[in-house]
Amino acid sequence: MRREPRSLFMEPSRPGAFPRADQPFLSADEAKTLIDKAISFATSDEVRIDVRSGWTGNTRFARGEITTSGGTTDTTVTVTATV
């Protein structure tokens, strides 16, 4: 029987939802909460969870002036399960 994937992230309308717009990346406590939730879903013998969260910025110059700038916030969760 096939089940629908479950989200590790809470609903955006709920307090403590991930990711938070006011913080560029997950805090250690938020990452730990995410890992604990992912582990609770595991049904395999072993599970490895890798959480990477960060911010990257860029600036483009033309004729000695800044013409464009921006930033990217990214959080990646990788789950490896061994049966």
ChimeraX attribute file (.defattr): number of C-alpha atoms within 10 A of each C-alpha:
attribute: neighborCount
match mode: 1-to-1
recipient: residues
	/A:1	2
	/A:2	4
	/A:3	5
	/A:4	5
	/A:5	6
	/A:6	8
	/A:7	10
	/A:8	16
	/A:9	13
	/A:10	13
	/A:11	11
	/A:12	11
	/A:13	7
	/A:14	8
	/A:15	9
	/A:16	12
	/A:17	13
	/A:18	18
	/A:19	18
	/A:20	12
	/A:21	9
	/A:22	6
	/A:23	11
	/A:24	17
	/A:25	19
	/A:26	20
	/A:27	11
	/A:28	9
	/A:29	9
	/A:30	15
	/A:31	19
	/A:32	13
	/A:33	13
	/A:34	20
	/A:35	18
	/A:36	13
	/A:37	14
	/A:38	19
	/A:39	17
	/A:40	9
	/A:41	11
	/A:42	14
	/A:43	11
	/A:44	11
	/A:45	8
	/A:46	11
	/A:47	14
	/A:48	13
	/A:49	14
	/A:50	11
	/A:51	14
	/A:52	12
	/A:53	15
	/A:54	13
	/A:55	12
	/A:56	10
	/A:57	9
	/A:58	9
	/A:59	10
	/A:60	11
	/A:61	10
	/A:62	8
	/A:63	6
	/A:64	7
	/A:65	8
	/A:66	10
	/A:67	10
	/A:68	10
	/A:69	10
	/A:70	9
	/A:71	11
	/A:72	10
	/A:73	15
	/A:74	14
	/A:75	15
	/A:76	10
	/A:77	14
	/A:78	10
	/A:79	14
	/A:80	11
	/A:81	13
	/A:82	9
	/A:83	7
